[in-house]
Amino acid sequence: MALQEGTQAPEFNLQDEAGKYHRLEDYRGRYVVLYFYPKDDTSGCTVEACSFRDGYGDYARAGVVILGVSPDTVKSHARFKEKYSLPFPLLVDEGHAICDQYLAWGKKKFMGKEYYGVLRTTYLIDPQGKIARVFENVKPAGHSQLVLEAVPRPAGA
């Protein structure tokens, strides 16, 4: 179960692949796509990241910030970003504290085994820092387009 729409999004202060820190409050006044993904350079995560990359121009024109979050390291994020020419920051949540706050960490099953990991979840956060939309159990293919369609547009835009 994810955080509820209309509630205040938890604040964070996370380092990206270049060592720069990002806080949610840095983006007040803009919509933010905060997407949680399990692991750099794996099949589903690559499909998802590349779909956000491919739609990046549309997001930028709409004034939307994209931030990817996973427990991978700065070095891993840097390799992933460079390999796929990702134009947005990848934030490091090594201890998964932010994943926990956003309820994007939990029990998963794979091939009959249970383990804990990132639950593929995306939040659209409004310019006031409130959760505008929640996407749970994300299917990577086509996900970026669904998120973009959820971004409110000014009348006539």
Backbone as JSON Lines, residues from 0, in Angstrom:
{"i":0,"aa":"M","n":[0.86,-1.19,0.0],"ca":[0.0,0.0,0.0],"c":[0.89,1.24,0.0]}
{"i":1,"aa":"A","n":[0.6,2.16,-0.87],"ca":[1.41,3.37,-1.03],"c":[0.86,4.5,-0.17]}
{"i":2,"aa":"L","n":[1.57,5.6,-0.13],"ca":[1.08,6.81,0.52],"c":[-0.16,7.3,-0.22]}
{"i":3,"aa":"Q","n":[-1.01,8.02,0.48],"ca":[-2.28,8.46,-0.09],"c":[-2.16,9.75,-0.88]}
{"i":4,"aa":"E","n":[-2.92,9.82,-1.95],"ca":[-2.99,11.05,-2.73],"c":[-3.56,12.16,-1.84]}
{"i":5,"aa":"G","n":[-3.02,13.38,-2.0],"ca":[-3.47,14.52,-1.22],"c":[-2.69,14.74,0.06]}
{"i":6,"aa":"T","n":[-1.86,13.76,0.45],"ca":[-1.04,13.92,1.66],"c":[0.3,14.56,1.31]}
{"i":7,"aa":"Q","n":[0.94,15.13,2.31],"ca":[2.25,15.75,2.11],"c":[3.28,14.66,1.81]}
{"i":8,"aa":"A","n":[4.08,14.85,0.77],"ca":[5.13,13.89,0.43],"c":[6.27,14.03,1.44]}
{"i":9,"aa":"P","n":[6.82,12.91,1.91],"ca":[7.95,12.99,2.85],"c":[9.15,13.71,2.23]}
{"i":10,"aa":"E","n":[9.8,14.52,3.04],"ca":[11.0,15.23,2.6],"c":[12.14,14.22,2.48]}
{"i":11,"aa":"F","n":[13.1,14.51,1.64],"ca":[14.3,13.68,1.52],"c":[15.49,14.57,1.2]}
{"i":12,"aa":"N","n":[16.67,14.03,1.4],"ca":[17.92,14.69,1.04],"c":[18.85,13.58,0.59]}
{"i":13,"aa":"L","n":[18.87,13.32,-0.71],"ca":[19.62,12.19,-1.26],"c":[20.64,12.65,-2.28]}
{"i":14,"aa":"Q","n":[21.73,11.91,-2.32],"ca":[22.83,12.17,-3.25],"c":[22.51,11.52,-4.59]}
{"i":15,"aa":"D","n":[22.92,12.2,-5.67],"ca":[22.74,11.6,-7.0],"c":[24.05,10.95,-7.46]}
{"i":16,"aa":"E","n":[24.05,10.52,-8.71],"ca":[25.19,9.79,-9.28],"c":[26.45,10.64,-9.38]}
{"i":17,"aa":"A","n":[26.31,11.97,-9.29],"ca":[27.46,12.86,-9.36],"c":[27.87,13.4,-7.99]}
{"i":18,"aa":"G","n":[27.17,12.96,-6.95],"ca":[27.49,13.41,-5.6],"c":[26.71,14.63,-5.15]}
{"i":19,"aa":"K","n":[25.85,15.16,-6.01],"ca":[25.03,16.34,-5.67],"c":[23.81,15.89,-4.85]}
{"i":20,"aa":"Y","n":[23.46,16.69,-3.85],"ca":[22.29,16.35,-3.03],"c":[21.03,17.0,-3.57]}
{"i":21,"aa":"H","n":[19.93,16.28,-3.46],"ca":[18.62,16.75,-3.91],"c":[17.64,16.62,-2.75]}
{"i":22,"aa":"R","n":[16.89,17.7,-2.52],"ca":[15.83,17.68,-1.52],"c":[14.51,17.94,-2.24]}
{"i":23,"aa":"L","n":[13.45,17.35,-1.75],"ca":[12.15,17.59,-2.37],"c":[11.83,19.07,-2.37]}
{"i":24,"aa":"E","n":[12.15,19.75,-1.28],"ca":[11.82,21.19,-1.2],"c":[12.54,22.02,-2.26]}
{"i":25,"aa":"D","n":[13.63,21.49,-2.82],"ca":[14.34,22.2,-3.9],"c":[13.44,22.37,-5.14]}
{"i":26,"aa":"Y","n":[12.41,21.56,-5.24],"ca":[11.58,21.53,-6.44],"c":[10.18,22.1,-6.21]}
{"i":27,"aa":"R","n":[9.98,22.82,-5.09],"ca":[8.69,23.46,-4.85],"c":[8.35,24.35,-6.04]}
{"i":28,"aa":"G","n":[7.09,24.35,-6.41],"ca":[6.66,25.14,-7.55],"c":[6.65,24.35,-8.86]}
{"i":29,"aa":"R","n":[7.12,23.11,-8.81],"ca":[7.15,22.25,-10.01],"c":[6.58,20.88,-9.66]}
{"i":30,"aa":"Y","n":[6.06,20.21,-10.66],"ca":[5.68,18.81,-10.48],"c":[6.94,17.97,-10.47]}
{"i":31,"aa":"V","n":[6.93,16.93,-9.65],"ca":[8.06,16.01,-9.55],"c":[7.56,14.58,-9.76]}
{"i":32,"aa":"V","n":[8.23,13.86,-10.64],"ca":[8.02,12.42,-10.78],"c":[9.13,11.76,-9.96]}
{"i":33,"aa":"L","n":[8.72,11.07,-8.9],"ca":[9.67,10.36,-8.04],"c":[9.39,8.88,-8.25]}
{"i":34,"aa":"Y","n":[10.3,8.23,-8.99],"ca":[10.05,6.82,-9.27],"c":[11.08,5.94,-8.59]}
{"i":35,"aa":"F","n":[10.57,4.91,-7.93],"ca":[11.38,3.95,-7.18],"c":[11.53,2.7,-8.02]}
{"i":36,"aa":"Y","n":[12.79,2.26,-8.18],"ca":[13.06,1.08,-9.0],"c":[14.07,0.19,-8.28]}
{"i":37,"aa":"P","n":[14.02,-1.12,-8.53],"ca":[14.85,-2.06,-7.77],"c":[16.35,-2.0,-8.0]}
{"i":38,"aa":"K","n":[16.82,-1.99,-9.26],"ca":[18.25,-2.16,-9.47],"c":[18.7,-1.6,-10.81]}
{"i":39,"aa":"D","n":[19.82,-0.87,-10.79],"ca":[20.41,-0.33,-12.01],"c":[20.74,-1.45,-13.0]}
{"i":40,"aa":"D","n":[20.54,-1.14,-14.28],"ca":[20.99,-1.99,-15.39],"c":[20.43,-3.41,-15.36]}
{"i":41,"aa":"T","n":[19.2,-3.55,-14.87],"ca":[18.49,-4.82,-14.99],"c":[17.39,-4.61,-16.01]}
{"i":42,"aa":"S","n":[16.83,-5.67,-16.52],"ca":[15.94,-5.54,-17.68],"c":[14.76,-4.59,-17.45]}
{"i":43,"aa":"G","n":[13.93,-4.83,-16.44],"ca":[12.76,-3.99,-16.22],"c":[13.13,-2.56,-15.86]}
{"i":44,"aa":"C","n":[14.17,-2.41,-15.06],"ca":[14.59,-1.07,-14.64],"c":[15.16,-0.27,-15.81]}
{"i":45,"aa":"T","n":[15.81,-0.95,-16.73],"ca":[16.34,-0.29,-17.92],"c":[15.21,0.15,-18.82]}
{"i":46,"aa":"V","n":[14.21,-0.71,-19.01],"ca":[13.04,-0.35,-19.83],"c":[12.37,0.89,-19.23]}
{"i":47,"aa":"E","n":[12.17,0.89,-17.92],"ca":[11.5,2.01,-17.26],"c":[12.32,3.3,-17.39]}
{"i":48,"aa":"A","n":[13.61,3.23,-17.08],"ca":[14.47,4.42,-17.15],"c":[14.53,4.96,-18.57]}
{"i":49,"aa":"C","n":[14.66,4.08,-19.55],"ca":[14.75,4.53,-20.94],"c":[13.43,5.12,-21.42]}
{"i":50,"aa":"S","n":[12.31,4.66,-20.9],"ca":[11.03,5.26,-21.31],"c":[10.91,6.67,-20.73]}
{"i":51,"aa":"F","n":[11.4,6.89,-19.49],"ca":[11.43,8.25,-18.96],"c":[12.41,9.11,-19.77]}
{"i":52,"aa":"R","n":[13.54,8.51,-20.15],"ca":[14.52,9.23,-20.99],"c":[13.87,9.65,-22.32]}
{"i":53,"aa":"D","n":[13.18,8.72,-22.95],"ca":[12.6,8.99,-24.27],"c":[11.5,10.05,-24.2]}
{"i":54,"aa":"G","n":[10.82,10.15,-23.06],"ca":[9.78,11.16,-22.9],"c":[10.27,12.42,-22.22]}
{"i":55,"aa":"Y","n":[11.57,12.49,-21.97],"ca":[12.14,13.59,-21.18],"c":[11.81,14.97,-21.75]}
{"i":56,"aa":"G","n":[11.85,15.12,-23.05],"ca":[11.54,16.41,-23.67],"c":[10.12,16.86,-23.35]}
{"i":57,"aa":"D","n":[9.17,15.92,-23.39],"ca":[7.79,16.25,-23.06],"c":[7.66,16.67,-21.59]}
{"i":58,"aa":"Y","n":[8.35,15.95,-20.71],"ca":[8.34,16.31,-19.28],"c":[8.95,17.7,-19.08]}
{"i":59,"aa":"A","n":[10.07,17.95,-19.74],"ca":[10.75,19.24,-19.58],"c":[9.86,20.38,-20.07]}
{"i":60,"aa":"R","n":[9.17,20.18,-21.2],"ca":[8.28,21.21,-21.72],"c":[7.12,21.47,-20.75]}
{"i":61,"aa":"A","n":[6.71,20.45,-20.02],"ca":[5.62,20.59,-19.03],"c":[6.16,21.11,-17.7]}
{"i":62,"aa":"G","n":[7.49,21.31,-17.6],"ca":[8.08,21.82,-16.36],"c":[8.19,20.78,-15.26]}
{"i":63,"aa":"V","n":[8.21,19.5,-15.63],"ca":[8.22,18.41,-14.66],"c":[9.64,17.89,-14.45]}
{"i":64,"aa":"V","n":[9.99,17.67,-13.19],"ca":[11.28,17.11,-12.8],"c":[11.12,15.59,-12.66]}
{"i":65,"aa":"I","n":[12.09,14.83,-13.14],"ca":[12.1,13.38,-12.98],"c":[13.27,13.02,-12.07]}
{"i":66,"aa":"L","n":[12.99,12.21,-11.05],"ca":[14.02,11.71,-10.14],"c":[13.82,10.21,-9.96]}
{"i":67,"aa":"G","n":[14.85,9.42,-10.27],"ca":[14.81,7.99,-10.03],"c":[15.48,7.69,-8.69]}
{"i":68,"aa":"V","n":[14.94,6.71,-7.96],"ca":[15.49,6.34,-6.65],"c":[15.65,4.83,-6.56]}
{"i":69,"aa":"S","n":[16.84,4.39,-6.14],"ca":[17.06,2.97,-5.84],"c":[18.16,2.87,-4.78]}
{"i":70,"aa":"P","n":[18.3,1.69,-4.19],"ca":[19.34,1.5,-3.17],"c":[20.76,1.34,-3.72]}
{"i":71,"aa":"D","n":[20.92,1.44,-5.04],"ca":[22.25,1.27,-5.63],"c":[23.18,2.43,-5.23]}
{"i":72,"aa":"T","n":[24.47,2.22,-5.46],"ca":[25.5,3.18,-5.06],"c":[25.66,4.31,-6.06]}
{"i":73,"aa":"V","n":[26.39,5.35,-5.67],"ca":[26.72,6.46,-6.56],"c":[27.39,5.93,-7.82]}
{"i":74,"aa":"K","n":[28.36,5.05,-7.64],"ca":[29.12,4.51,-8.78],"c":[28.22,3.71,-9.73]}
{"i":75,"aa":"S","n":[27.34,2.89,-9.17],"ca":[26.42,2.11,-9.98],"c":[25.48,3.03,-10.76]}
{"i":76,"aa":"H","n":[24.93,4.04,-10.08],"ca":[24.05,5.0,-10.75],"c":[24.79,5.72,-11.88]}
{"i":77,"aa":"A","n":[26.02,6.12,-11.64],"ca":[26.81,6.83,-12.65],"c":[26.99,5.97,-13.9]}
{"i":78,"aa":"R","n":[27.3,4.69,-13.71],"ca":[27.48,3.77,-14.85],"c":[26.16,3.61,-15.62]}
{"i":79,"aa":"F","n":[25.07,3.42,-14.87],"ca":[23.75,3.21,-15.47],"c":[23.33,4.46,-16.27]}
{"i":80,"aa":"K","n":[23.51,5.61,-15.66],"ca":[23.13,6.87,-16.31],"c":[23.92,7.08,-17.59]}
{"i":81,"aa":"E","n":[25.22,6.84,-17.53],"ca":[26.07,7.04,-18.7],"c":[25.75,6.03,-19.8]}
{"i":82,"aa":"K","n":[25.59,4.77,-19.43],"ca":[25.35,3.71,-20.41],"c":[24.1,3.97,-21.25]}
{"i":83,"aa":"Y","n":[23.05,4.52,-20.6],"ca":[21.78,4.73,-21.29],"c":[21.45,6.21,-21.55]}
{"i":84,"aa":"S","n":[22.42,7.09,-21.35],"ca":[22.24,8.54,-21.58],"c":[20.98,9.07,-20.89]}
{"i":85,"aa":"L","n":[20.86,8.77,-19.62],"ca":[19.69,9.22,-18.86],"c":[19.88,10.69,-18.48]}
{"i":86,"aa":"P","n":[18.92,11.55,-18.83],"ca":[19.09,12.99,-18.61],"c":[18.6,13.51,-17.26]}
{"i":87,"aa":"F","n":[18.24,12.62,-16.37],"ca":[17.7,13.02,-15.07],"c":[18.51,12.37,-13.95]}
{"i":88,"aa":"P","n":[18.45,12.95,-12.73],"ca":[19.23,12.41,-11.62],"c":[18.72,11.05,-11.14]}
{"i":89,"aa":"L","n":[19.67,10.22,-10.72],"ca":[19.37,8.94,-10.06],"c":[19.84,9.08,-8.62]}
{"i":90,"aa":"L","n":[18.92,8.96,-7.68],"ca":[19.22,9.22,-6.28],"c":[19.54,7.93,-5.53]}
{"i":91,"aa":"V","n":[20.52,8.04,-4.65],"ca":[21.03,6.9,-3.88],"c":[20.29,6.79,-2.55]}
{"i":92,"aa":"D","n":[19.67,5.64,-2.33],"ca":[18.98,5.36,-1.06],"c":[19.5,4.02,-0.53]}
{"i":93,"aa":"E","n":[20.83,3.98,-0.29],"ca":[21.49,2.72,0.06],"c":[20.86,2.0,1.25]}
{"i":94,"aa":"G","n":[20.46,2.72,2.27],"ca":[19.84,2.08,3.44],"c":[18.34,1.94,3.31]}
{"i":95,"aa":"H","n":[17.8,2.26,2.16],"ca":[16.39,2.25,1.79],"c":[15.47,3.01,2.76]}
{"i":96,"aa":"A","n":[15.99,4.03,3.45],"ca":[15.18,4.82,4.38],"c":[14.08,5.59,3.66]}
{"i":97,"aa":"I","n":[14.39,6.15,2.48],"ca":[13.38,6.91,1.74],"c":[12.38,5.95,1.09]}
{"i":98,"aa":"C","n":[12.87,4.82,0.61],"ca":[11.95,3.78,0.11],"c":[10.96,3.42,1.22]}
{"i":99,"aa":"D","n":[11.45,3.26,2.44],"ca":[10.57,2.95,3.58],"c":[9.55,4.07,3.79]}
{"i":100,"aa":"Q","n":[10.01,5.33,3.8],"ca":[9.09,6.45,4.04],"c":[8.0,6.53,2.98]}
{"i":101,"aa":"Y","n":[8.34,6.19,1.76],"ca":[7.38,6.25,0.66],"c":[6.66,4.91,0.46]}
{"i":102,"aa":"L","n":[6.83,4.0,1.41],"ca":[6.2,2.68,1.36],"c":[6.52,1.95,0.06]}
{"i":103,"aa":"A","n":[7.74,2.13,-0.41],"ca":[8.21,1.5,-1.65],"c":[9.24,0.41,-1.33]}
{"i":104,"aa":"W","n":[9.2,-0.13,-0.13],"ca":[10.08,-1.22,0.28],"c":[9.2,-2.25,0.95]}
{"i":105,"aa":"G","n":[9.32,-3.5,0.52],"ca":[8.47,-4.51,1.13],"c":[8.8,-5.9,0.66]}
{"i":106,"aa":"K","n":[7.94,-6.81,1.05],"ca":[8.13,-8.23,0.75],"c":[7.79,-8.48,-0.72]}
{"i":107,"aa":"K","n":[8.68,-9.24,-1.38],"ca":[8.5,-9.6,-2.77],"c":[8.68,-11.1,-2.91]}
{"i":108,"aa":"K","n":[8.24,-11.64,-4.03],"ca":[8.42,-13.06,-4.33],"c":[9.02,-13.21,-5.71]}
{"i":109,"aa":"F","n":[9.97,-14.12,-5.81],"ca":[10.55,-14.43,-7.11],"c":[10.94,-15.89,-7.11]}
{"i":110,"aa":"M","n":[10.4,-16.63,-8.05],"ca":[10.7,-18.06,-8.19],"c":[10.5,-18.8,-6.86]}
{"i":111,"aa":"G","n":[9.4,-18.5,-6.18],"ca":[9.05,-19.19,-4.95],"c":[9.76,-18.71,-3.7]}
{"i":112,"aa":"K","n":[10.69,-17.79,-3.84],"ca":[11.42,-17.29,-2.68],"c":[10.9,-15.91,-2.3]}
{"i":113,"aa":"E","n":[10.81,-15.67,-0.99],"ca":[10.4,-14.36,-0.5],"c":[11.62,-13.59,-0.04]}
{"i":114,"aa":"Y","n":[11.61,-12.29,-0.3],"ca":[12.71,-11.42,0.12],"c":[12.16,-9.99,0.19]}
{"i":115,"aa":"Y","n":[12.95,-9.09,0.75],"ca":[12.55,-7.69,0.81],"c":[13.31,-6.89,-0.24]}
{"i":116,"aa":"G","n":[12.61,-5.94,-0.84],"ca":[13.24,-5.11,-1.86],"c":[12.36,-3.95,-2.24]}
{"i":117,"aa":"V","n":[12.78,-3.24,-3.27],"ca":[12.04,-2.07,-3.75],"c":[10.77,-2.53,-4.47]}
{"i":118,"aa":"L","n":[9.66,-1.95,-4.08],"ca":[8.39,-2.17,-4.77],"c":[8.28,-1.07,-5.83]}
{"i":119,"aa":"R","n":[8.24,-1.48,-7.07],"ca":[8.26,-0.51,-8.17],"c":[7.03,0.4,-8.07]}
{"i":120,"aa":"T","n":[7.28,1.63,-7.63],"ca":[6.22,2.6,-7.33],"c":[6.66,3.97,-7.85]}
{"i":121,"aa":"T","n":[5.7,4.73,-8.37],"ca":[5.98,6.08,-8.84],"c":[4.99,7.04,-8.19]}
{"i":122,"aa":"Y","n":[5.52,8.17,-7.74],"ca":[4.69,9.24,-7.19],"c":[4.81,10.46,-8.07]}
{"i":123,"aa":"L","n":[3.66,11.07,-8.36],"ca":[3.62,12.39,-8.99],"c":[3.32,13.36,-7.85]}
{"i":124,"aa":"I","n":[4.26,14.26,-7.6],"ca":[4.16,15.19,-6.48],"c":[3.87,16.58,-7.05]}
{"i":125,"aa":"D","n":[2.88,17.25,-6.47],"ca":[2.46,18.54,-7.02],"c":[3.39,19.67,-6.57]}
{"i":126,"aa":"P","n":[3.21,20.88,-7.13],"ca":[4.12,21.99,-6.82],"c":[4.14,22.41,-5.35]}
{"i":127,"aa":"Q","n":[3.12,22.01,-4.58],"ca":[3.1,22.33,-3.14],"c":[3.69,21.19,-2.3]}
{"i":128,"aa":"G","n":[4.16,20.14,-2.94],"ca":[4.77,19.03,-2.21],"c":[3.79,17.97,-1.75]}
{"i":129,"aa":"K","n":[2.59,17.99,-2.31],"ca":[1.59,16.96,-1.96],"c":[1.56,15.89,-3.06]}
{"i":130,"aa":"I","n":[1.19,14.69,-2.65],"ca":[1.12,13.58,-3.59],"c":[-0.13,13.76,-4.46]}
{"i":131,"aa":"A","n":[0.09,13.92,-5.76],"ca":[-1.01,14.13,-6.7],"c":[-1.51,12.81,-7.27]}
{"i":132,"aa":"R","n":[-0.6,11.88,-7.55],"ca":[-0.97,10.56,-8.1],"c":[0.03,9.53,-7.61]}
{"i":133,"aa":"V","n":[-0.47,8.3,-7.48],"ca":[0.36,7.18,-7.07],"c":[0.18,6.07,-8.12]}
{"i":134,"aa":"F","n":[1.31,5.51,-8.52],"ca":[1.31,4.38,-9.45],"c":[2.0,3.23,-8.73]}
{"i":135,"aa":"E","n":[1.23,2.19,-8.4],"ca":[1.79,1.03,-7.71],"c":[1.93,-0.15,-8.66]}
{"i":136,"aa":"N","n":[2.78,-1.1,-8.29],"ca":[2.99,-2.31,-9.1],"c":[3.21,-1.95,-10.56]}
{"i":137,"aa":"V","n":[4.09,-1.0,-10.78],"ca":[4.35,-0.45,-12.1],"c":[4.87,-1.52,-13.06]}
{"i":138,"aa":"K","n":[4.29,-1.51,-14.25],"ca":[4.81,-2.31,-15.36],"c":[5.69,-1.35,-16.16]}
{"i":139,"aa":"P","n":[6.98,-1.65,-16.3],"ca":[7.92,-0.69,-16.9],"c":[7.55,-0.21,-18.31]}
{"i":140,"aa":"A","n":[7.12,-1.1,-19.17],"ca":[6.82,-0.71,-20.55],"c":[5.58,0.18,-20.57]}
{"i":141,"aa":"G","n":[5.71,1.36,-21.15],"ca":[4.58,2.28,-21.28],"c":[4.27,3.1,-20.04]}
{"i":142,"aa":"H","n":[4.98,2.85,-18.96],"ca":[4.69,3.55,-17.7],"c":[4.91,5.05,-17.8]}
{"i":143,"aa":"S","n":[5.99,5.47,-18.42],"ca":[6.29,6.88,-18.52],"c":[5.15,7.66,-19.17]}
{"i":144,"aa":"Q","n":[4.54,7.1,-20.2],"ca":[3.45,7.78,-20.9],"c":[2.25,7.96,-19.97]}
{"i":145,"aa":"L","n":[1.95,6.95,-19.16],"ca":[0.84,7.04,-18.2],"c":[1.08,8.15,-17.19]}
{"i":146,"aa":"V","n":[2.32,8.26,-16.71],"ca":[2.66,9.3,-15.75],"c":[2.53,10.67,-16.4]}
{"i":147,"aa":"L","n":[3.07,10.81,-17.61],"ca":[3.0,12.09,-18.31],"c":[1.54,12.53,-18.52]}
{"i":148,"aa":"E","n":[0.68,11.58,-18.87],"ca":[-0.73,11.89,-19.07],"c":[-1.4,12.35,-17.78]}
{"i":149,"aa":"A","n":[-0.86,11.98,-16.63],"ca":[-1.43,12.37,-15.33],"c":[-1.05,13.77,-14.89]}
{"i":150,"aa":"V","n":[-0.07,14.36,-15.57],"ca":[0.38,15.71,-15.2],"c":[-0.67,16.71,-15.67]}
{"i":151,"aa":"P","n":[-1.25,17.49,-14.74],"ca":[-2.24,18.48,-15.16],"c":[-1.59,19.53,-16.07]}
{"i":152,"aa":"R","n":[-2.31,19.92,-17.09],"ca":[-1.84,20.93,-18.02],"c":[-2.7,22.18,-17.86]}
{"i":153,"aa":"P","n":[-2.09,23.34,-17.98],"ca":[-2.89,24.57,-17.95],"c":[-3.9,24.57,-19.11]}
{"i":154,"aa":"A","n":[-5.02,25.24,-18.91],"ca":[-6.03,25.34,-19.97],"c":[-5.39,25.9,-21.23]}
{"i":155,"aa":"G","n":[-5.69,25.25,-22.35],"ca":[-5.16,25.71,-23.63],"c":[-3.76,25.22,-23.94]}
{"i":156,"aa":"A","n":[-3.16,24.45,-23.02],"ca":[-1.78,23.97,-23.26],"c":[-1.81,22.67,-24.03]}
